[in-house]
Amino acid sequence: ELENLNDAPFSGDEENGVSDERKTEINGNWIPATSITEAKINAKAKRRLRKNSSRDSGRGDSVSENGDSLKIGVVPTSPKGKLLDRRSRSGKGRGLPKKGGAGGKGVWGTPGQVYDVEEVDIKDPNYDDDQENCIYETVVLPLDERAFEKTLTPIIQEYFEHGDTNEVSEMLKNLNLGEMKYSVPVLAVSLALEGKASHREMTSKLISDLCGTVVSKTDVEKSFDRLLKELPELVLDSPRAPQV
């Protein structure tokens, strides 16, 4: 039996020898090789963790267990956003907009900036003495027949509603009636013939108040002469025009 035991493939010493080859002594302690490999991986991960944490400290970044940095509250920007970035591409400067936000296209200046009146420079080569004596006025073109009727018809129709002759007078003074002044009573009477009796009474008051301010007596005489000549045409729209 002893001989049979000696002929066994592995003896106790050989088993210890095999197991010794798979173990490593560290500080007097025998540790399996697999444990050493895991320790190296963990140590490497810790070094990476410390490195990333020291580099990203103060930027609001966090580091995951695997050592990957995670941005907190930062939205990834697209390449197009980088083109619209006002910060210097060279990495210099404070990242502020150029000229303090003024001087761009369609911009007058910084918000709240007040411009003073520019004084004319006599030494300017484009300086002209006649410019100081120029008086600029707004020129209103006179109304033609078509524009006259289109402009004054709503004014007179609104007068039939509010009855304020002063308002009509002020509106007519802002218009350049030119040679069409005599047509004001003509248009007013023509519209009154198609309306009520109260409209005709208001038209009589309107012509009386406009005479001497907007139209002259000569213009009123000319307007009624024209109404009498156009009476056959007025009868087509208002059959009682001659009696009225």
C-alpha positions as CSV (number, residue, x, y, z in Angstrom):
1,E,0.0,0.0,0.0
2,L,2.9,2.4,0.7
3,E,4.4,1.6,-2.7
4,N,1.0,2.2,-4.3
5,L,0.8,5.6,-2.6
6,N,4.3,6.5,-3.8
7,D,3.3,5.7,-7.4
8,A,0.4,8.3,-7.2
9,P,0.5,11.0,-9.9
10,F,0.8,13.8,-7.3
11,S,2.2,13.7,-3.8
12,G,1.6,16.1,-1.0
13,D,4.8,18.1,-1.8
14,E,4.0,18.3,-5.4
15,E,0.5,19.7,-4.6
16,N,2.1,22.3,-2.4
17,G,4.5,23.1,-5.2
18,V,1.7,23.6,-7.7
19,S,-0.3,25.7,-5.4
20,D,2.9,27.7,-4.6
21,E,3.3,28.5,-8.2
22,R,-0.2,30.0,-8.3
23,K,0.3,32.2,-5.2
24,T,2.5,35.2,-4.7
25,E,4.0,36.4,-1.4
26,I,3.2,40.1,-0.6
27,N,4.4,41.4,2.8
28,G,4.6,37.9,4.1
29,N,1.1,37.0,3.0
30,W,0.4,34.5,0.2
31,I,-2.3,35.9,-2.2
32,P,-3.7,34.1,-5.3
33,A,-2.6,35.5,-8.7
34,T,-6.2,36.3,-9.6
35,S,-6.6,38.5,-6.5
36,I,-3.5,40.5,-7.6
37,T,-4.9,41.2,-11.0
38,E,-8.2,42.5,-9.5
39,A,-6.2,44.7,-7.1
40,K,-4.2,46.2,-10.0
41,I,-7.5,47.0,-11.9
42,N,-9.1,48.5,-8.8
43,A,-5.9,50.6,-8.1
44,K,-5.9,51.8,-11.7
45,A,-9.5,52.8,-11.5
46,K,-9.0,54.7,-8.3
47,R,-6.0,56.6,-9.8
48,R,-8.2,57.6,-12.8
49,L,-11.0,58.6,-10.4
50,R,-8.7,60.9,-8.4
51,K,-7.2,62.4,-11.6
52,N,-10.6,63.2,-13.2
53,S,-12.0,64.6,-9.9
54,S,-9.0,66.9,-9.4
55,R,-9.2,68.1,-13.1
56,D,-13.0,68.6,-13.1
57,S,-13.3,70.1,-9.7
58,G,-15.1,73.5,-9.7
59,R,-16.8,72.9,-13.0
60,G,-19.9,71.3,-11.8
61,D,-18.8,67.9,-13.2
62,S,-19.2,64.5,-11.5
63,V,-17.4,61.2,-12.1
64,S,-19.2,57.9,-12.3
65,E,-17.9,54.7,-10.8
66,N,-16.2,53.7,-14.1
67,G,-14.2,56.9,-14.1
68,D,-16.3,58.6,-16.8
69,S,-17.1,62.3,-16.2
70,L,-20.7,63.3,-16.3
71,K,-21.8,66.9,-17.0
72,I,-24.4,68.3,-14.6
73,G,-26.8,71.0,-16.0
74,V,-24.8,71.3,-19.3
75,V,-26.6,70.7,-22.5
76,P,-24.5,69.5,-25.4
77,T,-24.1,72.1,-28.1
78,S,-24.3,71.5,-31.8
79,P,-21.6,72.5,-34.2
80,K,-23.8,75.3,-35.5
81,G,-23.9,76.8,-32.0
82,K,-20.2,77.1,-32.0
83,L,-20.3,79.3,-35.2
84,L,-22.7,81.7,-33.4
85,D,-20.6,81.9,-30.3
86,R,-19.2,85.4,-29.6
87,R,-16.3,84.1,-27.6
88,S,-12.9,84.3,-29.1
89,R,-11.9,81.2,-31.1
90,S,-8.3,81.7,-30.2
91,G,-9.1,81.0,-26.6
92,K,-8.2,84.6,-25.5
93,G,-10.4,87.3,-24.1
94,R,-13.1,87.3,-21.5
95,G,-15.8,86.0,-23.8
96,L,-17.7,89.3,-23.8
97,P,-19.5,90.5,-27.0
98,K,-17.6,92.8,-29.3
99,K,-18.0,96.5,-28.7
100,G,-20.2,95.9,-25.7
101,G,-23.1,94.7,-27.8
102,A,-23.0,97.8,-30.1
103,G,-21.9,98.5,-33.6
104,G,-23.5,95.4,-35.2
105,K,-25.7,95.3,-38.2
106,G,-28.9,97.2,-37.7
107,V,-27.8,98.5,-34.3
108,W,-27.6,102.1,-33.4
109,G,-25.6,101.7,-30.2
110,T,-25.5,100.4,-26.7
111,P,-28.9,100.3,-24.9
112,G,-29.7,103.5,-23.2
113,Q,-27.2,105.6,-25.2
114,V,-28.4,109.2,-25.9
115,Y,-27.0,111.0,-28.9
116,D,-26.4,114.8,-28.7
117,V,-27.2,117.2,-31.5
118,E,-24.2,117.2,-33.9
119,E,-22.7,120.6,-34.5
120,V,-21.9,121.5,-38.1
121,D,-18.2,121.7,-38.8
122,I,-17.3,124.7,-40.8
123,K,-14.0,123.1,-41.9
124,D,-15.9,120.1,-43.3
125,P,-15.3,120.0,-47.1
126,N,-19.0,119.3,-47.7
127,Y,-20.1,122.3,-45.6
128,D,-22.5,124.6,-47.3
129,D,-23.5,128.0,-46.0
130,D,-27.0,127.8,-47.5
131,Q,-27.9,124.7,-45.5
132,E,-28.2,126.7,-42.3
133,N,-30.8,129.0,-43.8
134,C,-32.9,126.2,-45.4
135,I,-36.5,125.8,-44.2
136,Y,-38.0,122.3,-44.7
137,E,-41.8,122.0,-45.1
138,T,-44.1,119.0,-45.7
139,V,-45.5,119.2,-49.2
140,V,-49.0,117.7,-49.6
141,L,-50.0,117.0,-53.2
142,P,-53.4,118.4,-54.3
143,L,-56.2,115.9,-54.7
144,D,-57.5,115.0,-58.1
145,E,-61.1,114.4,-58.8
146,R,-61.0,110.6,-58.2
147,A,-58.9,110.9,-55.0
148,F,-61.1,113.8,-53.8
149,E,-64.3,111.7,-53.8
150,K,-62.6,108.7,-52.3
151,T,-61.2,110.8,-49.5
152,L,-64.1,113.1,-48.6
153,T,-67.0,110.6,-48.8
154,P,-66.2,108.8,-45.6
155,I,-65.5,112.2,-43.8
156,I,-69.0,113.5,-44.7
157,Q,-70.7,110.1,-43.9
158,E,-69.0,110.2,-40.4
159,Y,-70.3,113.8,-40.0
160,F,-73.8,112.5,-40.4
161,E,-73.2,110.3,-37.3
162,H,-71.4,112.7,-35.0
163,G,-72.6,116.1,-36.3
164,D,-69.4,118.0,-35.3
165,T,-68.6,120.6,-38.0
166,N,-65.3,121.6,-36.4
167,E,-63.9,118.1,-36.8
168,V,-64.8,118.2,-40.5
169,S,-63.2,121.6,-40.8
170,E,-59.9,120.5,-39.2
171,M,-59.8,117.4,-41.4
172,L,-60.3,119.4,-44.6
173,K,-57.6,121.9,-43.6
174,N,-55.1,119.1,-43.5
175,L,-55.9,118.2,-47.1
176,N,-54.7,120.1,-50.2
177,L,-58.0,120.6,-51.9
178,G,-56.5,122.9,-54.6
179,E,-59.0,123.7,-57.3
180,M,-61.5,121.1,-55.9
181,K,-62.7,123.3,-53.0
182,Y,-66.0,124.1,-54.8
183,S,-66.7,120.3,-55.0
184,V,-67.0,120.1,-51.2
185,P,-70.6,121.4,-51.1
186,V,-71.4,119.5,-54.3
187,L,-70.4,116.1,-52.7
188,A,-72.1,117.0,-49.4
189,V,-75.4,117.8,-51.1
190,S,-75.3,114.8,-53.4
191,L,-74.9,112.5,-50.3
192,A,-77.6,114.3,-48.4
193,L,-80.1,113.8,-51.2
194,E,-79.7,110.1,-50.8
195,G,-80.1,110.3,-47.0
196,K,-82.7,111.4,-44.5
197,A,-84.2,114.9,-43.9
198,S,-81.9,115.2,-40.9
199,H,-78.9,114.7,-43.1
200,R,-80.0,117.5,-45.4
201,E,-80.4,119.8,-42.4
202,M,-76.9,118.9,-41.2
203,T,-75.5,119.5,-44.6
204,S,-77.0,123.0,-44.6
205,K,-75.3,123.7,-41.3
206,L,-72.0,122.2,-42.5
207,I,-71.9,124.4,-45.6
208,S,-72.6,127.5,-43.5
209,D,-69.8,126.7,-41.0
210,L,-67.3,125.9,-43.8
211,C,-68.0,129.1,-45.7
212,G,-65.2,131.6,-45.0
213,T,-62.8,129.0,-43.4
214,V,-62.4,126.2,-45.9
215,V,-64.4,127.4,-48.9
216,S,-65.2,130.9,-50.0
217,K,-68.5,132.4,-51.1
218,T,-67.4,132.1,-54.7
219,D,-66.8,128.4,-54.2
220,V,-70.3,127.9,-52.8
221,E,-71.8,129.8,-55.7
222,K,-69.9,127.7,-58.2
223,S,-70.9,124.5,-56.4
224,F,-74.6,125.2,-56.6
225,D,-74.3,126.1,-60.3
226,R,-72.7,122.7,-60.9
227,L,-75.5,121.0,-58.9
228,L,-78.1,122.6,-61.1
229,K,-76.3,121.5,-64.3
230,E,-76.0,117.9,-62.9
231,L,-79.6,117.8,-61.8
232,P,-80.7,115.4,-64.6
233,E,-78.1,112.9,-63.4
234,L,-79.1,113.4,-59.7
235,V,-82.7,112.6,-60.5
236,L,-81.7,109.1,-61.6
237,D,-80.5,108.3,-58.0
238,S,-82.9,110.7,-56.1
239,P,-86.2,111.3,-58.0
240,R,-87.2,114.0,-55.5
241,A,-83.9,116.0,-56.1
242,P,-85.5,119.0,-57.8
243,Q,-88.1,119.5,-54.9
244,V,-85.5,118.9,-52.2
